[in-house]
Amino acid sequence: MAKDTEIPPVISITSLDKEDRSLFPDGFFDLYEVLSYRNAAQILSSSCPGEFRELTRTLLGFRIAPDDIILGGGNKSRVAKGVEALFHPKGWRETRVTADLLINRITYTDPTKRGKSAPRVVEHYKIDSFVDGHKIDFVKNRVAFDMEWNSKDQTFDRDLYALRSFYDCNIIAAGVLLTRSAELVPAFTELQRRSEKQMSKGKFGASTTWMGKLKYRIEAGRGGGCPILALGFRPSLIKDFEQWKDAHPIRRQVEALREADLQGDEDDEEGDG
């Protein structure tokens, strides 16, 4: 009878870093959920200190009005436009990276000879658009920063591919992605219940861009080796929210999203950018 063999223990490996609040300005964690992968926060603070300081301090001063959430912005939300208004004057620019691959095939024609003087034939090949990354909203020097407020959650795949392309080409040291924390769900429910204009049923649905949808994709390796700092808007960013609620009584009952629905990979609802 075969002797039972002991199954070796399974060691969990994660790219998520330990939280280090000392790298961020005071009060930052009150406004944003912060997840650092592959030492992104450490790399940004040490290799790109000026850009990292500018990015975090600019976000520290950002606020969202209730109407920014309630009212549609067409192809681009009012929140996205507000972020652009802060970063464009500071020199953060939309950027795309493309590259062709040049290949040298070297055939040594005399098998009896070796070294640098051996006769050879060199053929040149080219693959057009070998790298053809999507655009990233804000790039400054070696830092790339993108934001998804209310897009379809598959947009994260495009963003992660773009960051990966930039990083593999050694254009950036790390990437930053900003989206919505699940902590916003109760606030969104209150806005839906109290807003004069009824928010559409699919707005901010479970299949749009939430931190859980991004976290799942990063931890599945879709960003490759790129260090990524994931940030999530928290409810404290909503300006004068308690006063707004006092001025807007409940008008309707709505079904709140479940936090469990905001995790993983979904693909059946659209957002508005």
DARARA-V663790 format. One record per residue. N is the residue number from 1. SS is DSSP state (H for helix, E for strand, - for the rest). PHI is phi in whole degrees, -180 to 180 (NA if undefined). D_CENTER is the distance of its C-alpha to the mean C-alpha in whole Angstrom. Layout:
BEGIN
n=N ss=SS phi=PHI d_center=D_CENTER
n=N ss=SS phi=PHI d_center=D_CENTER
END
This chain:
BEGIN
n=1 ss=- phi=NA d_center=55
n=2 ss=- phi=-66 d_center=51
n=3 ss=- phi=-74 d_center=50
n=4 ss=- phi=-63 d_center=47
n=5 ss=- phi=-103 d_center=44
n=6 ss=- phi=-80 d_center=42
n=7 ss=- phi=-76 d_center=38
n=8 ss=- phi=-66 d_center=36
n=9 ss=- phi=-65 d_center=33
n=10 ss=- phi=-94 d_center=30
n=11 ss=- phi=-101 d_center=27
n=12 ss=- phi=-77 d_center=24
n=13 ss=- phi=-121 d_center=21
n=14 ss=- phi=-137 d_center=18
n=15 ss=- phi=-94 d_center=15
n=16 ss=E phi=-76 d_center=14
n=17 ss=- phi=-86 d_center=16
n=18 ss=- phi=-68 d_center=19
n=19 ss=- phi=-69 d_center=18
n=20 ss=- phi=-132 d_center=19
n=21 ss=H phi=-71 d_center=20
n=22 ss=H phi=-67 d_center=22
n=23 ss=H phi=-82 d_center=19
n=24 ss=- phi=-116 d_center=18
n=25 ss=- phi=-65 d_center=20
n=26 ss=- phi=-57 d_center=22
n=27 ss=- phi=90 d_center=21
n=28 ss=H phi=-64 d_center=17
n=29 ss=H phi=-72 d_center=17
n=30 ss=H phi=-72 d_center=19
n=31 ss=H phi=-102 d_center=17
n=32 ss=E phi=-135 d_center=13
n=33 ss=E phi=-75 d_center=12
n=34 ss=E phi=-129 d_center=11
n=35 ss=E phi=-130 d_center=11
n=36 ss=E phi=-108 d_center=11
n=37 ss=E phi=-119 d_center=11
n=38 ss=- phi=57 d_center=14
n=39 ss=- phi=64 d_center=15
n=40 ss=H phi=-59 d_center=12
n=41 ss=H phi=-63 d_center=14
n=42 ss=H phi=-64 d_center=17
n=43 ss=H phi=-64 d_center=16
n=44 ss=H phi=-63 d_center=15
n=45 ss=H phi=-71 d_center=18
n=46 ss=H phi=-98 d_center=20
n=47 ss=H phi=-90 d_center=20
n=48 ss=- phi=-132 d_center=18
n=49 ss=H phi=-63 d_center=20
n=50 ss=H phi=-66 d_center=20
n=51 ss=H phi=-66 d_center=17
n=52 ss=H phi=-66 d_center=15
n=53 ss=H phi=-64 d_center=18
n=54 ss=H phi=-64 d_center=18
n=55 ss=H phi=-63 d_center=14
n=56 ss=H phi=-69 d_center=15
n=57 ss=H phi=-72 d_center=18
n=58 ss=H phi=-67 d_center=17
n=59 ss=H phi=-65 d_center=15
n=60 ss=H phi=-63 d_center=18
n=61 ss=- phi=-94 d_center=20
n=62 ss=- phi=-80 d_center=18
n=63 ss=- phi=-140 d_center=19
n=64 ss=E phi=-119 d_center=19
n=65 ss=- phi=-83 d_center=22
n=66 ss=H phi=-52 d_center=23
n=67 ss=H phi=-66 d_center=24
n=68 ss=H phi=-63 d_center=21
n=69 ss=H phi=-87 d_center=20
n=70 ss=H phi=-71 d_center=23
n=71 ss=- phi=-85 d_center=24
n=72 ss=- phi=-72 d_center=22
n=73 ss=- phi=-116 d_center=21
n=74 ss=- phi=76 d_center=22
n=75 ss=- phi=-70 d_center=19
n=76 ss=- phi=-134 d_center=17
n=77 ss=- phi=-69 d_center=17
n=78 ss=H phi=-65 d_center=19
n=79 ss=H phi=-66 d_center=16
n=80 ss=H phi=-61 d_center=14
n=81 ss=H phi=-64 d_center=17
n=82 ss=H phi=-66 d_center=18
n=83 ss=H phi=-67 d_center=14
n=84 ss=H phi=-59 d_center=16
n=85 ss=H phi=-63 d_center=19
n=86 ss=H phi=-85 d_center=18
n=87 ss=H phi=-93 d_center=16
n=88 ss=H phi=-61 d_center=18
n=89 ss=H phi=-63 d_center=22
n=90 ss=H phi=-93 d_center=20
n=91 ss=- phi=92 d_center=20
n=92 ss=- phi=-83 d_center=16
n=93 ss=E phi=-127 d_center=16
n=94 ss=E phi=-63 d_center=15
n=95 ss=E phi=-143 d_center=15
n=96 ss=- phi=-135 d_center=16
n=97 ss=- phi=-117 d_center=17
n=98 ss=E phi=-133 d_center=20
n=99 ss=E phi=-158 d_center=23
n=100 ss=E phi=-97 d_center=26
n=101 ss=E phi=-103 d_center=27
n=102 ss=E phi=-101 d_center=31
n=103 ss=E phi=-121 d_center=33
n=104 ss=E phi=-107 d_center=36
n=105 ss=E phi=-101 d_center=39
n=106 ss=E phi=-110 d_center=41
n=107 ss=E phi=-110 d_center=45
n=108 ss=E phi=-86 d_center=47
n=109 ss=- phi=-88 d_center=51
n=110 ss=- phi=-122 d_center=53
n=111 ss=- phi=-68 d_center=53
n=112 ss=- phi=-89 d_center=55
n=113 ss=- phi=-119 d_center=53
n=114 ss=- phi=-131 d_center=50
n=115 ss=- phi=88 d_center=49
n=116 ss=- phi=-66 d_center=48
n=117 ss=- phi=-89 d_center=51
n=118 ss=- phi=-64 d_center=51
n=119 ss=- phi=-65 d_center=51
n=120 ss=E phi=-152 d_center=48
n=121 ss=E phi=-122 d_center=46
n=122 ss=E phi=-111 d_center=43
n=123 ss=E phi=-114 d_center=41
n=124 ss=E phi=-109 d_center=38
n=125 ss=E phi=-127 d_center=35
n=126 ss=E phi=-140 d_center=32
n=127 ss=E phi=-109 d_center=29
n=128 ss=E phi=-70 d_center=28
n=129 ss=E phi=53 d_center=24
n=130 ss=E phi=-61 d_center=23
n=131 ss=E phi=-115 d_center=20
n=132 ss=E phi=-144 d_center=19
n=133 ss=- phi=-77 d_center=15
n=134 ss=- phi=-73 d_center=13
n=135 ss=- phi=-72 d_center=13
n=136 ss=E phi=-115 d_center=10
n=137 ss=E phi=-61 d_center=11
n=138 ss=E phi=-136 d_center=12
n=139 ss=E phi=-131 d_center=13
n=140 ss=E phi=-142 d_center=16
n=141 ss=- phi=53 d_center=18
n=142 ss=- phi=-108 d_center=16
n=143 ss=E phi=-124 d_center=13
n=144 ss=E phi=-114 d_center=10
n=145 ss=E phi=-137 d_center=8
n=146 ss=E phi=-131 d_center=6
n=147 ss=E phi=-133 d_center=6
n=148 ss=- phi=-128 d_center=7
n=149 ss=- phi=-90 d_center=10
n=150 ss=- phi=-151 d_center=13
n=151 ss=- phi=-109 d_center=12
n=152 ss=E phi=-63 d_center=13
n=153 ss=- phi=-66 d_center=11
n=154 ss=- phi=-65 d_center=12
n=155 ss=H phi=-58 d_center=9
n=156 ss=H phi=-61 d_center=7
n=157 ss=H phi=-63 d_center=9
n=158 ss=H phi=-63 d_center=10
n=159 ss=H phi=-64 d_center=6
n=160 ss=H phi=-67 d_center=7
n=161 ss=H phi=-64 d_center=10
n=162 ss=H phi=-64 d_center=10
n=163 ss=H phi=-62 d_center=9
n=164 ss=H phi=-62 d_center=11
n=165 ss=H phi=-64 d_center=14
n=166 ss=H phi=-61 d_center=14
n=167 ss=H phi=-69 d_center=14
n=168 ss=H phi=-63 d_center=17
n=169 ss=- phi=-87 d_center=18
n=170 ss=- phi=61 d_center=18
n=171 ss=- phi=-85 d_center=17
n=172 ss=- phi=-127 d_center=14
n=173 ss=- phi=-90 d_center=15
n=174 ss=E phi=-167 d_center=11
n=175 ss=E phi=-122 d_center=8
n=176 ss=E phi=-127 d_center=6
n=177 ss=E phi=-123 d_center=3
n=178 ss=E phi=-115 d_center=5
n=179 ss=E phi=-148 d_center=7
n=180 ss=E phi=-99 d_center=10
n=181 ss=- phi=-75 d_center=12
n=182 ss=H phi=-62 d_center=15
n=183 ss=H phi=-64 d_center=17
n=184 ss=H phi=-77 d_center=17
n=185 ss=H phi=-55 d_center=19
n=186 ss=H phi=-59 d_center=23
n=187 ss=H phi=-66 d_center=22
n=188 ss=H phi=-64 d_center=21
n=189 ss=H phi=-62 d_center=24
n=190 ss=H phi=-64 d_center=26
n=191 ss=H phi=-63 d_center=25
n=192 ss=H phi=-66 d_center=26
n=193 ss=H phi=-73 d_center=29
n=194 ss=H phi=-111 d_center=30
n=195 ss=- phi=-69 d_center=29
n=196 ss=- phi=-65 d_center=32
n=197 ss=- phi=-92 d_center=30
n=198 ss=- phi=-68 d_center=29
n=199 ss=- phi=-74 d_center=25
n=200 ss=- phi=-62 d_center=25
n=201 ss=- phi=-61 d_center=25
n=202 ss=- phi=-83 d_center=22
n=203 ss=- phi=-65 d_center=20
n=204 ss=- phi=59 d_center=17
n=205 ss=- phi=-73 d_center=18
n=206 ss=- phi=-65 d_center=17
n=207 ss=- phi=-100 d_center=16
n=208 ss=E phi=-105 d_center=13
n=209 ss=- phi=-80 d_center=10
n=210 ss=E phi=-122 d_center=10
n=211 ss=H phi=-57 d_center=9
n=212 ss=H phi=-61 d_center=11
n=213 ss=H phi=-70 d_center=10
n=214 ss=H phi=-74 d_center=7
n=215 ss=H phi=-57 d_center=9
n=216 ss=H phi=-56 d_center=11
n=217 ss=H phi=-72 d_center=10
n=218 ss=H phi=-63 d_center=9
n=219 ss=H phi=-71 d_center=12
n=220 ss=- phi=-83 d_center=14
n=221 ss=- phi=87 d_center=13
n=222 ss=- phi=-74 d_center=11
n=223 ss=- phi=-93 d_center=10
n=224 ss=- phi=61 d_center=13
n=225 ss=- phi=-92 d_center=14
n=226 ss=- phi=-68 d_center=11
n=227 ss=- phi=-66 d_center=11
n=228 ss=E phi=-130 d_center=7
n=229 ss=E phi=-103 d_center=7
n=230 ss=E phi=-99 d_center=6
n=231 ss=E phi=-122 d_center=8
n=232 ss=E phi=-127 d_center=9
n=233 ss=E phi=-59 d_center=12
n=234 ss=- phi=-106 d_center=15
n=235 ss=H phi=-60 d_center=19
n=236 ss=H phi=-67 d_center=20
n=237 ss=H phi=-77 d_center=18
n=238 ss=E phi=-76 d_center=21
n=239 ss=- phi=-73 d_center=24
n=240 ss=- phi=52 d_center=27
n=241 ss=H phi=-68 d_center=26
n=242 ss=H phi=-65 d_center=29
n=243 ss=H phi=-65 d_center=31
n=244 ss=H phi=-63 d_center=30
n=245 ss=H phi=-64 d_center=31
n=246 ss=H phi=-61 d_center=34
n=247 ss=H phi=-88 d_center=35
n=248 ss=- phi=-130 d_center=33
n=249 ss=- phi=-66 d_center=35
n=250 ss=- phi=-66 d_center=34
n=251 ss=- phi=-110 d_center=35
n=252 ss=- phi=-158 d_center=34
n=253 ss=- phi=-100 d_center=33
n=254 ss=- phi=-134 d_center=29
n=255 ss=- phi=-90 d_center=28
n=256 ss=- phi=-76 d_center=25
n=257 ss=- phi=-67 d_center=22
n=258 ss=- phi=-97 d_center=22
n=259 ss=H phi=-59 d_center=19
n=260 ss=H phi=-62 d_center=20
n=261 ss=H phi=-77 d_center=19
n=262 ss=H phi=-98 d_center=15
n=263 ss=- phi=-109 d_center=15
n=264 ss=- phi=77 d_center=15
n=265 ss=- phi=-124 d_center=15
n=266 ss=- phi=-123 d_center=17
n=267 ss=- phi=-155 d_center=17
n=268 ss=- phi=-122 d_center=20
n=269 ss=- phi=-132 d_center=19
n=270 ss=- phi=-104 d_center=18
n=271 ss=- phi=-116 d_center=16
n=272 ss=- phi=-125 d_center=17
n=273 ss=- phi=90 d_center=14
END
